[in-house]
Amino acid sequence: MFIKERDYLDKLISAIDKLKSIKYNDSKDTESKVVNATNDLISIRDDMKTQIDEFDKWADEESQKDFVDPEAGVYGIDTSKLSNEPVSELLQKGFDEEQKKEKDE
C-alpha cells in the first residue's frame, strides 16, 4: 500500500512544483503548467476513488456475510467458546502458541 502513497506524493510534489514555477507573464507557459498539474491531480483523484470504491464493495460484501452461528445462543454467541480466564492469561497462551509455531518452522 505504501507504494501507492509514494506515487501519490511524487505526483503531488510534481503538481505543486509545476504550479510554483509558472511564469505568469507567459500565458502559454502558464496554461501548459496548469494543465499538467491538473492532470496529475486528476490522476491521483481517480486512482483514490477507484481504491475507495473497491474497499466499499469489499466492505458491503463482508457485511452481507452471515457471521452468526445458527447453533449459537440467543444473541449469536457460542458461549461454549467463552473463557473465564483472565485476559492476560489468554494473551500469554496465544503468545506461547505463536512462539511454538515459529520454533517448529
Biopython code that builds the backbone (N, CA, C, O; Angstrom):
import numpy as np
from Bio.PDB.StructureBuilder import StructureBuilder

atoms = [
    (1, "MET", "N", (0.818, -1.191, 0.000)),
    (1, "MET", "CA", (0.000, 0.000, 0.000)),
    (1, "MET", "C", (0.863, 1.256, 0.000)),
    (1, "MET", "O", (0.485, 2.270, -0.586)),
    (2, "PHE", "N", (2.016, 1.192, 0.653)),
    (2, "PHE", "CA", (2.842, 2.390, 0.734)),
    (2, "PHE", "C", (3.424, 2.790, -0.613)),
    (2, "PHE", "O", (3.821, 3.941, -0.798)),
    (3, "ILE", "N", (3.480, 1.867, -1.542)),
    (3, "ILE", "CA", (3.972, 2.209, -2.878)),
    (3, "ILE", "C", (3.032, 3.213, -3.526)),
    (3, "ILE", "O", (3.486, 4.169, -4.156)),
    (4, "LYS", "N", (1.731, 3.007, -3.380)),
    (4, "LYS", "CA", (0.749, 3.951, -3.923)),
    (4, "LYS", "C", (0.908, 5.317, -3.287)),
    (4, "LYS", "O", (0.870, 6.336, -3.976)),
    (5, "GLU", "N", (1.087, 5.343, -1.967)),
    (5, "GLU", "CA", (1.225, 6.623, -1.282)),
    (5, "GLU", "C", (2.467, 7.364, -1.762)),
    (5, "GLU", "O", (2.446, 8.586, -1.908)),
    (6, "ARG", "N", (3.542, 6.633, -2.004)),
    (6, "ARG", "CA", (4.753, 7.272, -2.536)),
    (6, "ARG", "C", (4.498, 7.844, -3.926)),
    (6, "ARG", "O", (4.958, 8.937, -4.253)),
    (7, "ASP", "N", (3.756, 7.089, -4.741)),
    (7, "ASP", "CA", (3.402, 7.559, -6.082)),
    (7, "ASP", "C", (2.538, 8.814, -5.987)),
    (7, "ASP", "O", (2.751, 9.775, -6.726)),
    (8, "TYR", "N", (1.555, 8.805, -5.067)),
    (8, "TYR", "CA", (0.707, 9.985, -4.873)),
    (8, "TYR", "C", (1.547, 11.181, -4.440)),
    (8, "TYR", "O", (1.379, 12.291, -4.946)),
    (9, "LEU", "N", (2.445, 10.940, -3.505)),
    (9, "LEU", "CA", (3.285, 12.024, -3.009)),
    (9, "LEU", "C", (4.143, 12.606, -4.132)),
    (9, "LEU", "O", (4.269, 13.824, -4.255)),
    (10, "ASP", "N", (4.730, 11.736, -4.947)),
    (10, "ASP", "CA", (5.537, 12.210, -6.073)),
    (10, "ASP", "C", (4.701, 13.048, -7.033)),
    (10, "ASP", "O", (5.152, 14.090, -7.509)),
    (11, "LYS", "N", (3.480, 12.591, -7.318)),
    (11, "LYS", "CA", (2.605, 13.344, -8.236)),
    (11, "LYS", "C", (2.174, 14.672, -7.626)),
    (11, "LYS", "O", (2.093, 15.682, -8.325)),
    (12, "LEU", "N", (1.900, 14.673, -6.331)),
    (12, "LEU", "CA", (1.523, 15.925, -5.672)),
    (12, "LEU", "C", (2.679, 16.918, -5.668)),
    (12, "LEU", "O", (2.493, 18.105, -5.936)),
    (13, "ILE", "N", (3.866, 16.422, -5.363)),
    (13, "ILE", "CA", (5.047, 17.292, -5.380)),
    (13, "ILE", "C", (5.271, 17.848, -6.777)),
    (13, "ILE", "O", (5.576, 19.029, -6.944)),
    (14, "SER", "N", (5.117, 16.987, -7.779)),
    (14, "SER", "CA", (5.288, 17.417, -9.162)),
    (14, "SER", "C", (4.264, 18.495, -9.529)),
    (14, "SER", "O", (4.608, 19.500, -10.151)),
    (15, "ALA", "N", (3.008, 18.276, -9.139)),
    (15, "ALA", "CA", (1.966, 19.261, -9.448)),
    (15, "ALA", "C", (2.259, 20.592, -8.760)),
    (15, "ALA", "O", (2.113, 21.652, -9.369)),
    (16, "ILE", "N", (2.666, 20.542, -7.509)),
    (16, "ILE", "CA", (2.992, 21.763, -6.768)),
    (16, "ILE", "C", (4.179, 22.472, -7.405)),
    (16, "ILE", "O", (4.168, 23.694, -7.553)),
    (17, "ASP", "N", (5.208, 21.709, -7.783)),
    (17, "ASP", "CA", (6.383, 22.309, -8.427)),
    (17, "ASP", "C", (6.006, 22.991, -9.735)),
    (17, "ASP", "O", (6.492, 24.080, -10.041)),
    (18, "LYS", "N", (5.133, 22.341, -10.505)),
    (18, "LYS", "CA", (4.683, 22.947, -11.763)),
    (18, "LYS", "C", (3.959, 24.253, -11.504)),
    (18, "LYS", "O", (4.186, 25.246, -12.195)),
    (19, "LEU", "N", (3.086, 24.251, -10.505)),
    (19, "LEU", "CA", (2.336, 25.477, -10.199)),
    (19, "LEU", "C", (3.255, 26.576, -9.660)),
    (19, "LEU", "O", (3.048, 27.755, -9.945)),
    (20, "LYS", "N", (4.264, 26.191, -8.883)),
    (20, "LYS", "CA", (5.195, 27.181, -8.343)),
    (20, "LYS", "C", (6.092, 27.789, -9.426)),
    (20, "LYS", "O", (6.543, 28.928, -9.304)),
    (21, "SER", "N", (6.342, 27.023, -10.477)),
    (21, "SER", "CA", (7.281, 27.501, -11.493)),
    (21, "SER", "C", (6.606, 28.268, -12.630)),
    (21, "SER", "O", (7.244, 28.578, -13.636)),
    (22, "ILE", "N", (5.332, 28.571, -12.472)),
    (22, "ILE", "CA", (4.607, 29.287, -13.531)),
    (22, "ILE", "C", (5.186, 30.686, -13.701)),
    (22, "ILE", "O", (5.435, 31.413, -12.739)),
    (23, "LYS", "N", (5.387, 31.025, -14.964)),
    (23, "LYS", "CA", (5.787, 32.397, -15.311)),
    (23, "LYS", "C", (4.510, 33.093, -15.789)),
    (23, "LYS", "O", (4.062, 32.899, -16.919)),
    (24, "TYR", "N", (3.950, 33.893, -14.916)),
    (24, "TYR", "CA", (2.632, 34.453, -15.178)),
    (24, "TYR", "C", (2.603, 35.440, -16.337)),
    (24, "TYR", "O", (1.529, 35.750, -16.854)),
    (25, "ASN", "N", (3.751, 35.932, -16.750)),
    (25, "ASN", "CA", (3.770, 36.837, -17.891)),
    (25, "ASN", "C", (3.812, 36.069, -19.216)),
    (25, "ASN", "O", (3.747, 36.676, -20.285)),
    (26, "ASP", "N", (3.921, 34.739, -19.150)),
    (26, "ASP", "CA", (3.928, 33.887, -20.341)),
    (26, "ASP", "C", (2.678, 33.002, -20.296)),
    (26, "ASP", "O", (2.645, 31.995, -19.589)),
    (27, "SER", "N", (1.661, 33.388, -21.055)),
    (27, "SER", "CA", (0.373, 32.689, -20.969)),
    (27, "SER", "C", (0.461, 31.236, -21.431)),
    (27, "SER", "O", (-0.242, 30.378, -20.896)),
    (28, "LYS", "N", (1.313, 30.947, -22.414)),
    (28, "LYS", "CA", (1.444, 29.558, -22.876)),
    (28, "LYS", "C", (2.091, 28.696, -21.796)),
    (28, "LYS", "O", (1.671, 27.562, -21.564)),
    (29, "ASP", "N", (3.108, 29.234, -21.142)),
    (29, "ASP", "CA", (3.771, 28.519, -20.050)),
    (29, "ASP", "C", (2.788, 28.280, -18.907)),
    (29, "ASP", "O", (2.723, 27.190, -18.338)),
    (30, "THR", "N", (2.035, 29.316, -18.588)),
    (30, "THR", "CA", (1.049, 29.197, -17.514)),
    (30, "THR", "C", (0.021, 28.130, -17.838)),
    (30, "THR", "O", (-0.255, 27.257, -17.014)),
    (31, "GLU", "N", (-0.538, 28.194, -19.016)),
    (31, "GLU", "CA", (-1.562, 27.224, -19.405)),
    (31, "GLU", "C", (-1.009, 25.803, -19.393)),
    (31, "GLU", "O", (-1.659, 24.888, -18.887)),
    (32, "SER", "N", (0.177, 25.614, -19.943)),
    (32, "SER", "CA", (0.786, 24.288, -20.007)),
    (32, "SER", "C", (1.005, 23.699, -18.617)),
    (32, "SER", "O", (0.680, 22.537, -18.373)),
    (33, "LYS", "N", (1.552, 24.496, -17.713)),
    (33, "LYS", "CA", (1.843, 24.002, -16.369)),
    (33, "LYS", "C", (0.568, 23.758, -15.560)),
    (33, "LYS", "O", (0.502, 22.811, -14.777)),
    (34, "VAL", "N", (-0.433, 24.600, -15.746)),
    (34, "VAL", "CA", (-1.698, 24.397, -15.038)),
    (34, "VAL", "C", (-2.380, 23.133, -15.549)),
    (34, "VAL", "O", (-2.918, 22.359, -14.757)),
    (35, "VAL", "N", (-2.364, 22.913, -16.864)),
    (35, "VAL", "CA", (-2.963, 21.710, -17.437)),
    (35, "VAL", "C", (-2.232, 20.463, -16.942)),
    (35, "VAL", "O", (-2.871, 19.486, -16.552)),
    (36, "ASN", "N", (-0.898, 20.488, -16.956)),
    (36, "ASN", "CA", (-0.127, 19.330, -16.478)),
    (36, "ASN", "C", (-0.370, 19.053, -14.994)),
    (36, "ASN", "O", (-0.546, 17.901, -14.597)),
    (37, "ALA", "N", (-0.379, 20.094, -14.186)),
    (37, "ALA", "CA", (-0.621, 19.922, -12.746)),
    (37, "ALA", "C", (-2.036, 19.400, -12.514)),
    (37, "ALA", "O", (-2.250, 18.533, -11.667)),
    (38, "THR", "N", (-2.999, 19.929, -13.268)),
    (38, "THR", "CA", (-4.382, 19.467, -13.153)),
    (38, "THR", "C", (-4.487, 17.994, -13.520)),
    (38, "THR", "O", (-5.185, 17.235, -12.846)),
    (39, "ASN", "N", (-3.810, 17.588, -14.568)),
    (39, "ASN", "CA", (-3.831, 16.181, -14.975)),
    (39, "ASN", "C", (-3.234, 15.275, -13.902)),
    (39, "ASN", "O", (-3.748, 14.183, -13.656)),
    (40, "ASP", "N", (-2.154, 15.719, -13.265)),
    (40, "ASP", "CA", (-1.564, 14.944, -12.163)),
    (40, "ASP", "C", (-2.564, 14.778, -11.025)),
    (40, "ASP", "O", (-2.730, 13.682, -10.488)),
    (41, "LEU", "N", (-3.221, 15.859, -10.666)),
    (41, "LEU", "CA", (-4.185, 15.808, -9.564)),
    (41, "LEU", "C", (-5.401, 14.954, -9.918)),
    (41, "LEU", "O", (-5.912, 14.224, -9.069)),
    (42, "ILE", "N", (-5.863, 15.038, -11.154)),
    (42, "ILE", "CA", (-6.993, 14.212, -11.602)),
    (42, "ILE", "C", (-6.612, 12.737, -11.548)),
    (42, "ILE", "O", (-7.420, 11.897, -11.153)),
    (43, "SER", "N", (-5.394, 12.428, -11.943)),
    (43, "SER", "CA", (-4.918, 11.044, -11.902)),
    (43, "SER", "C", (-4.942, 10.494, -10.475)),
    (43, "SER", "O", (-5.384, 9.368, -10.247)),
    (44, "ILE", "N", (-4.470, 11.284, -9.528)),
    (44, "ILE", "CA", (-4.473, 10.874, -8.122)),
    (44, "ILE", "C", (-5.913, 10.702, -7.642)),
    (44, "ILE", "O", (-6.245, 9.707, -6.997)),
    (45, "ARG", "N", (-6.762, 11.674, -7.959)),
    (45, "ARG", "CA", (-8.159, 11.594, -7.537)),
    (45, "ARG", "C", (-8.831, 10.339, -8.071)),
    (45, "ARG", "O", (-9.507, 9.631, -7.324)),
    (46, "ASP", "N", (-8.651, 10.058, -9.361)),
    (46, "ASP", "CA", (-9.294, 8.893, -9.974)),
    (46, "ASP", "C", (-8.796, 7.586, -9.358)),
    (46, "ASP", "O", (-9.578, 6.667, -9.118)),
    (47, "ASP", "N", (-7.490, 7.513, -9.104)),
    (47, "ASP", "CA", (-6.931, 6.307, -8.505)),
    (47, "ASP", "C", (-7.453, 6.106, -7.085)),
    (47, "ASP", "O", (-7.805, 4.993, -6.696)),
    (48, "MET", "N", (-7.500, 7.189, -6.319)),
    (48, "MET", "CA", (-8.012, 7.092, -4.951)),
    (48, "MET", "C", (-9.493, 6.715, -4.960)),
    (48, "MET", "O", (-9.934, 5.915, -4.134)),
    (49, "LYS", "N", (-10.253, 7.279, -5.879)),
    (49, "LYS", "CA", (-11.681, 6.957, -5.975)),
    (49, "LYS", "C", (-11.865, 5.481, -6.297)),
    (49, "LYS", "O", (-12.747, 4.832, -5.733)),
    (50, "THR", "N", (-11.046, 4.941, -7.194)),
    (50, "THR", "CA", (-11.121, 3.519, -7.530)),
    (50, "THR", "C", (-10.842, 2.664, -6.299)),
    (50, "THR", "O", (-11.558, 1.698, -6.032)),
    (51, "GLN", "N", (-9.802, 3.021, -5.550)),
    (51, "GLN", "CA", (-9.464, 2.262, -4.348)),
    (51, "GLN", "C", (-10.582, 2.339, -3.308)),
    (51, "GLN", "O", (-10.898, 1.341, -2.661)),
    (52, "ILE", "N", (-11.173, 3.511, -3.149)),
    (52, "ILE", "CA", (-12.270, 3.672, -2.191)),
    (52, "ILE", "C", (-13.477, 2.847, -2.629)),
    (52, "ILE", "O", (-14.107, 2.183, -1.806)),
    (53, "ASP", "N", (-13.800, 2.887, -3.923)),
    (53, "ASP", "CA", (-14.929, 2.104, -4.435)),
    (53, "ASP", "C", (-14.700, 0.612, -4.234)),
    (53, "ASP", "O", (-15.619, -0.118, -3.861)),
    (54, "GLU", "N", (-13.465, 0.157, -4.485)),
    (54, "GLU", "CA", (-13.149, -1.264, -4.278)),
    (54, "GLU", "C", (-13.280, -1.641, -2.799)),
    (54, "GLU", "O", (-13.789, -2.712, -2.468)),
    (55, "PHE", "N", (-12.823, -0.763, -1.926)),
    (55, "PHE", "CA", (-12.947, -1.041, -0.495)),
    (55, "PHE", "C", (-14.410, -1.071, -0.081)),
    (55, "PHE", "O", (-14.824, -1.955, 0.668)),
    (56, "ASP", "N", (-15.204, -0.103, -0.566)),
    (56, "ASP", "CA", (-16.627, -0.066, -0.233)),
    (56, "ASP", "C", (-17.334, -1.327, -0.705)),
    (56, "ASP", "O", (-18.179, -1.872, 0.005)),
    (57, "LYS", "N", (-16.990, -1.790, -1.901)),
    (57, "LYS", "CA", (-17.593, -3.012, -2.432)),
    (57, "LYS", "C", (-17.232, -4.198, -1.528)),
    (57, "LYS", "O", (-18.091, -5.004, -1.171)),
    (58, "TRP", "N", (-15.949, -4.288, -1.166)),
    (58, "TRP", "CA", (-15.500, -5.369, -0.286)),
    (58, "TRP", "C", (-16.229, -5.293, 1.062)),
    (58, "TRP", "O", (-16.692, -6.310, 1.579)),
    (59, "ALA", "N", (-16.325, -4.092, 1.622)),
    (59, "ALA", "CA", (-16.976, -3.918, 2.922)),
    (59, "ALA", "C", (-18.449, -4.309, 2.842)),
    (59, "ALA", "O", (-18.971, -4.943, 3.759)),
    (60, "ASP", "N", (-19.123, -3.935, 1.752)),
    (60, "ASP", "CA", (-20.524, -4.330, 1.578)),
    (60, "ASP", "C", (-20.661, -5.845, 1.503)),
    (60, "ASP", "O", (-21.558, -6.422, 2.117)),
    (61, "GLU", "N", (-19.774, -6.486, 0.755)),
    (61, "GLU", "CA", (-19.821, -7.947, 0.634)),
    (61, "GLU", "C", (-19.583, -8.603, 1.993)),
    (61, "GLU", "O", (-20.269, -9.556, 2.362)),
    (62, "GLU", "N", (-18.603, -8.082, 2.732)),
    (62, "GLU", "CA", (-18.306, -8.643, 4.051)),
    (62, "GLU", "C", (-19.474, -8.443, 5.015)),
    (62, "GLU", "O", (-19.773, -9.317, 5.829)),
    (63, "SER", "N", (-20.126, -7.296, 4.918)),
    (63, "SER", "CA", (-21.231, -7.024, 5.841)),
    (63, "SER", "C", (-22.441, -7.897, 5.544)),
    (63, "SER", "O", (-23.296, -8.082, 6.410)),
    (64, "GLN", "N", (-22.524, -8.438, 4.328)),
    (64, "GLN", "CA", (-23.641, -9.300, 3.955)),
    (64, "GLN", "C", (-23.438, -10.743, 4.402)),
    (64, "GLN", "O", (-24.385, -11.529, 4.433)),
    (65, "LYS", "N", (-22.210, -11.084, 4.744)),
    (65, "LYS", "CA", (-21.927, -12.453, 5.158)),
    (65, "LYS", "C", (-22.609, -12.744, 6.487)),
    (65, "LYS", "O", (-22.751, -11.871, 7.342)),
    (66, "ASP", "N", (-23.017, -13.969, 6.632)),
    (66, "ASP", "CA", (-23.699, -14.392, 7.848)),
    (66, "ASP", "C", (-22.660, -14.892, 8.841)),
    (66, "ASP", "O", (-22.176, -16.019, 8.740)),
    (67, "PHE", "N", (-22.325, -14.035, 9.803)),
    (67, "PHE", "CA", (-21.321, -14.387, 10.788)),
    (67, "PHE", "C", (-21.939, -15.035, 12.033)),
    (67, "PHE", "O", (-21.220, -15.471, 12.932)),
    (68, "VAL", "N", (-23.254, -15.095, 12.078)),
    (68, "VAL", "CA", (-23.918, -15.645, 13.248)),
    (68, "VAL", "C", (-24.016, -17.153, 13.100)),
    (68, "VAL", "O", (-24.489, -17.660, 12.083)),
    (69, "ASP", "N", (-23.578, -17.841, 14.096)),
    (69, "ASP", "CA", (-23.653, -19.298, 14.114)),
    (69, "ASP", "C", (-25.070, -19.691, 14.533)),
    (69, "ASP", "O", (-25.478, -19.393, 15.656)),
    (70, "PRO", "N", (-25.830, -20.357, 13.653)),
    (70, "PRO", "CA", (-27.209, -20.708, 13.999)),
    (70, "PRO", "C", (-27.298, -21.650, 15.198)),
    (70, "PRO", "O", (-28.343, -21.742, 15.842)),
    (71, "GLU", "N", (-26.213, -22.340, 15.493)),
    (71, "GLU", "CA", (-26.195, -23.261, 16.631)),
    (71, "GLU", "C", (-25.937, -22.514, 17.941)),
    (71, "GLU", "O", (-26.082, -23.070, 19.029)),
    (72, "ALA", "N", (-25.557, -21.261, 17.814)),
    (72, "ALA", "CA", (-25.166, -20.489, 18.998)),
    (72, "ALA", "C", (-26.395, -20.012, 19.768)),
    (72, "ALA", "O", (-27.537, -20.270, 19.387)),
    (73, "GLY", "N", (-26.125, -19.325, 20.835)),
    (73, "GLY", "CA", (-27.194, -18.865, 21.719)),
    (73, "GLY", "C", (-28.067, -17.789, 21.110)),
    (73, "GLY", "O", (-27.982, -17.488, 19.919)),
    (74, "VAL", "N", (-28.903, -17.223, 21.949)),
    (74, "VAL", "CA", (-29.907, -16.243, 21.535)),
    (74, "VAL", "C", (-29.290, -15.071, 20.777)),
    (74, "VAL", "O", (-29.860, -14.607, 19.789)),
    (75, "TYR", "N", (-28.154, -14.597, 21.219)),
    (75, "TYR", "CA", (-27.532, -13.429, 20.593)),
    (75, "TYR", "C", (-26.453, -13.809, 19.584)),
    (75, "TYR", "O", (-25.658, -12.961, 19.180)),
    (76, "GLY", "N", (-26.418, -15.060, 19.179)),
    (76, "GLY", "CA", (-25.439, -15.494, 18.197)),
    (76, "GLY", "C", (-24.060, -15.719, 18.778)),
    (76, "GLY", "O", (-23.069, -15.742, 18.048)),
    (77, "ILE", "N", (-23.990, -15.886, 20.081)),
    (77, "ILE", "CA", (-22.709, -16.093, 20.745)),
    (77, "ILE", "C", (-22.628, -17.542, 21.208)),
    (77, "ILE", "O", (-23.492, -18.023, 21.942)),
    (78, "ASP", "N", (-21.604, -18.214, 20.778)),
    (78, "ASP", "CA", (-21.392, -19.589, 21.216)),
    (78, "ASP", "C", (-20.701, -19.534, 22.570)),
    (78, "ASP", "O", (-19.480, -19.401, 22.658)),
    (79, "THR", "N", (-21.496, -19.637, 23.613)),
    (79, "THR", "CA", (-20.969, -19.474, 24.966)),
    (79, "THR", "C", (-20.020, -20.589, 25.372)),
    (79, "THR", "O", (-19.263, -20.441, 26.331)),
    (80, "SER", "N", (-20.052, -21.712, 24.648)),
    (80, "SER", "CA", (-19.130, -22.795, 24.995)),
    (80, "SER", "C", (-17.685, -22.422, 24.677)),
    (80, "SER", "O", (-16.750, -23.030, 25.198)),
    (81, "LYS", "N", (-17.510, -21.411, 23.813)),
    (81, "LYS", "CA", (-16.158, -20.989, 23.443)),
    (81, "LYS", "C", (-15.638, -19.862, 24.332)),
    (81, "LYS", "O", (-14.478, -19.467, 24.222)),
    (82, "LEU", "N", (-16.481, -19.354, 25.195)),
    (82, "LEU", "CA", (-16.055, -18.281, 26.085)),
    (82, "LEU", "C", (-15.201, -18.850, 27.212)),
    (82, "LEU", "O", (-15.344, -20.011, 27.593)),
    (83, "SER", "N", (-14.328, -18.027, 27.729)),
    (83, "SER", "CA", (-13.432, -18.469, 28.783)),
    (83, "SER", "C", (-13.578, -17.556, 29.992)),
    (83, "SER", "O", (-13.846, -16.361, 29.867)),
    (84, "ASN", "N", (-13.399, -18.142, 31.140)),
    (84, "ASN", "CA", (-13.412, -17.353, 32.370)),
    (84, "ASN", "C", (-12.005, -16.957, 32.802)),
    (84, "ASN", "O", (-11.814, -16.343, 33.852)),
    (85, "GLU", "N", (-11.030, -17.315, 31.982)),
    (85, "GLU", "CA", (-9.641, -16.989, 32.316)),
    (85, "GLU", "C", (-9.409, -15.487, 32.132)),
    (85, "GLU", "O", (-10.030, -14.853, 31.279)),
    (86, "PRO", "N", (-8.514, -14.933, 32.937)),
    (86, "PRO", "CA", (-8.170, -13.512, 32.766)),
    (86, "PRO", "C", (-7.556, -13.274, 31.384)),
    (86, "PRO", "O", (-6.899, -14.150, 30.822)),
    (87, "VAL", "N", (-7.780, -12.095, 30.863)),
    (87, "VAL", "CA", (-7.281, -11.738, 29.536)),
    (87, "VAL", "C", (-5.767, -11.909, 29.461)),
    (87, "VAL", "O", (-5.243, -12.358, 28.441)),
    (88, "SER", "N", (-5.067, -11.556, 30.523)),
    (88, "SER", "CA", (-3.606, -11.656, 30.494)),
    (88, "SER", "C", (-3.160, -13.099, 30.269)),
    (88, "SER", "O", (-2.180, -13.350, 29.569)),
    (89, "GLU", "N", (-3.884, -14.044, 30.866)),
    (89, "GLU", "CA", (-3.525, -15.451, 30.677)),
    (89, "GLU", "C", (-3.834, -15.901, 29.249)),
    (89, "GLU", "O", (-3.061, -16.647, 28.648)),
    (90, "LEU", "N", (-4.961, -15.447, 28.713)),
    (90, "LEU", "CA", (-5.305, -15.803, 27.336)),
    (90, "LEU", "C", (-4.277, -15.247, 26.354)),
    (90, "LEU", "O", (-3.888, -15.917, 25.397)),
    (91, "LEU", "N", (-3.844, -14.009, 26.606)),
    (91, "LEU", "CA", (-2.826, -13.404, 25.749)),
    (91, "LEU", "C", (-1.514, -14.181, 25.844)),
    (91, "LEU", "O", (-0.846, -14.414, 24.836)),
    (92, "GLN", "N", (-1.154, -14.577, 27.054)),
    (92, "GLN", "CA", (0.087, -15.335, 27.240)),
    (92, "GLN", "C", (0.003, -16.663, 26.501)),
    (92, "GLN", "O", (0.978, -17.081, 25.877)),
    (93, "LYS", "N", (-1.143, -17.334, 26.559)),
    (93, "LYS", "CA", (-1.314, -18.604, 25.842)),
    (93, "LYS", "C", (-1.151, -18.395, 24.336)),
    (93, "LYS", "O", (-0.478, -19.173, 23.660)),
    (94, "GLY", "N", (-1.775, -17.337, 23.824)),
    (94, "GLY", "CA", (-1.654, -17.040, 22.401)),
    (94, "GLY", "C", (-0.216, -16.754, 22.005)),
    (94, "GLY", "O", (0.252, -17.197, 20.956)),
    (95, "PHE", "N", (0.480, -16.008, 22.857)),
    (95, "PHE", "CA", (1.882, -15.694, 22.604)),
    (95, "PHE", "C", (2.724, -16.971, 22.607)),
    (95, "PHE", "O", (3.570, -17.171, 21.735)),
    (96, "ASP", "N", (2.483, -17.825, 23.593)),
    (96, "ASP", "CA", (3.227, -19.082, 23.685)),
    (96, "ASP", "C", (2.982, -19.955, 22.452)),
    (96, "ASP", "O", (3.910, -20.583, 21.943)),
    (97, "GLU", "N", (1.741, -19.995, 21.975)),
    (97, "GLU", "CA", (1.418, -20.782, 20.779)),
    (97, "GLU", "C", (2.146, -20.240, 19.552)),
    (97, "GLU", "O", (2.648, -21.010, 18.732)),
    (98, "GLU", "N", (2.202, -18.933, 19.429)),
    (98, "GLU", "CA", (2.916, -18.315, 18.303)),
    (98, "GLU", "C", (4.407, -18.618, 18.365)),
    (98, "GLU", "O", (5.030, -18.910, 17.345)),
    (99, "GLN", "N", (4.969, -18.548, 19.554)),
    (99, "GLN", "CA", (6.392, -18.848, 19.720)),
    (99, "GLN", "C", (6.680, -20.295, 19.342)),
    (99, "GLN", "O", (7.694, -20.592, 18.710)),
    (100, "LYS", "N", (5.783, -21.189, 19.734)),
    (100, "LYS", "CA", (5.955, -22.603, 19.413)),
    (100, "LYS", "C", (5.877, -22.814, 17.895)),
    (100, "LYS", "O", (6.659, -23.580, 17.332)),
    (101, "LYS", "N", (4.950, -22.143, 17.251)),
    (101, "LYS", "CA", (4.817, -22.259, 15.785)),
    (101, "LYS", "C", (6.094, -21.789, 15.088)),
    (101, "LYS", "O", (6.564, -22.417, 14.139)),
    (102, "GLU", "N", (6.651, -20.670, 15.576)),
    (102, "GLU", "CA", (7.869, -20.133, 14.979)),
    (102, "GLU", "C", (9.036, -21.096, 15.152)),
    (102, "GLU", "O", (9.853, -21.253, 14.244)),
    (103, "LYS", "N", (9.117, -21.743, 16.317)),
    (103, "LYS", "CA", (10.206, -22.700, 16.551)),
    (103, "LYS", "C", (10.046, -23.924, 15.672)),
    (103, "LYS", "O", (11.037, -24.478, 15.194)),
    (104, "ASP", "N", (8.800, -24.358, 15.449)),
    (104, "ASP", "CA", (8.525, -25.540, 14.639)),
    (104, "ASP", "C", (8.842, -25.294, 13.163)),
    (104, "ASP", "O", (9.163, -26.228, 12.428)),
    (105, "GLU", "N", (8.752, -24.046, 12.740)),
    (105, "GLU", "CA", (9.037, -23.716, 11.331)),
    (105, "GLU", "C", (10.508, -23.664, 11.151)),
    (105, "GLU", "O", (10.987, -23.404, 10.047)),
]
sb = StructureBuilder()
sb.init_structure("model")
sb.init_model(0)
sb.init_chain("A")
sb.init_seg("    ")
for serial, (resi, resn, name, xyz) in enumerate(atoms, 1):
    if name == "N":
        sb.init_residue(resn, " ", resi, " ")
    sb.init_atom(name, np.array(xyz, "f"), 0.0, 1.0, " ", f" {name:<3s}", serial, name[0])
structure = sb.get_structure()
